[in-house]
Amino acid sequence: MSIIIKTPEEIEGMRLACRLGAEVLDYVTPFVQVGVTTAELNRLCHDYMLNVQGTLPAPLNYAPAGHTPYPASICASINHQICHGIPNERPMKNGDIVNLDITVIKDGFHGDTSRMFLLGEPSIQAKRLVAVTFECMWLGIRAARPGGRLGDIGATIQKHAEKNGYSVVREFCGHGIGRSFHEAPQVLHYGKADTGEELKPGMIFTIEPMINAGKAAISTLSDGWTVVTRDRSLSAQWEHTVLITESGAEALTLSAGSQPPPKGI
């Protein structure tokens, strides 16, 4: 599968879809509280997408080869869940950390983004993991520039994560995105600088590092979707959809409620 360089018209379509994806997270943020269930967050997001934005939830009934259809409109991954957590009726607890992953479809274009939320009074370890993972994402974005290589992104993320004593999940990665949910290229969050595809203006892909407090090994639960750390250590993830421009990279999934980049990055 070849990498699709987006036209100016396609870029504008992606700008809209990505902004709307981020605005779903803005909308649901006040509801992410102790005692609320991820099933309720799913219902809120689903209704907001369909009835307010006029978007469609890309995850709902998504069924890549070998998988049963995904049964929800968002992914909600708590504590040691790495990604693809299925929303359920268990109330969230004080100290939990949760990733909400949103992808909307607007006029045929996909906008994909995720954020971490800390509930109540999380541990110092949890706060640090979430902060370092956020730094990893933004360092990866800053490493993306025309004329550079995909490997520059992964190498930068891996270096920062491991410097802080964490590990990088290797089985899941960022991806090209546009009219399809998943396109080329695969964007690894580890690797060697100056390797891989050359980055060119008009490329659009996600950068979404999954960083574990313990070892990198993973397991998949019996539901066929939820991925967890094998050692049950905490995991965190942040995600932006990124456009390669003539001078660098632009995060398309920024909105009024987005957390600004860390100082110094």
Secondary structure, DSSP 8 states (H G I E B T S, - for coil): -------HHHHHHHHHHHHHHHHHHHHHGGG--TT-BHHHHHHHHHHIIIIII--EETTTT---TT-----SSSEEEETTEEE-----S-B--TT-EEEEEEEEEETTEEEEEEEEEE-SS--HHHHHHHHHHHHHHHHHHHH--TT-BHHHHHHHHHHHHHHTT-EE--S--EEE-SSSSSEEEEE-SSS-TT-SSB--TT-EEEE--EEESS-S-EEE-TTSS-EEETT---EEE-BEEEEE-SSSEEES---TTS----TT-
